[in-house]
Amino acid sequence: MPFEITTTNEEKQTVNVNAVTTQGRPAVIDGALEFEKISGDGTVEYDFNVAPLAPKFVSGDALADTVWKVSGDKIVGEGRELIEDTVTHHVTSATAASFGFSAGAIEPK
């Protein structure tokens, strides 16, 4: 089932992966997740050794979606059979936080 998140072009968001069976019961993914970028300019921060099921989706600078195909091995032990899903990361523009005043050159009257 496709999953969607939305951040500004200055943010990233952790997505917790909770694999389930067809009946909604917890399931195990064997090994690391794999990420394939389908479109967009976002990135993924992912360290299997630190947070095996908690990748961080980092927005790109463009105000455009980044679509990812996420794969993982659903067979524990021998053999390999992938389960796949998609994550769409919508990116909006960050808003102004201050005026950012700066002084110009001093001029005579």
SULCORQUI-V26554 format. One record per helix or strand. SS is the DSSP state (H for helix, E for strand). FROM is the first residue (numbers start at 0). LEN is the number of residues. If there is no record, write none. Layout:
[[SS FROM LEN] [SS FROM LEN]]
This chain:
[[E 2 6] [E 11 5] [E 19 1] [E 25 1] [E 29 10] [E 42 3] [E 53 5] [E 65 8] [E 81 11]]
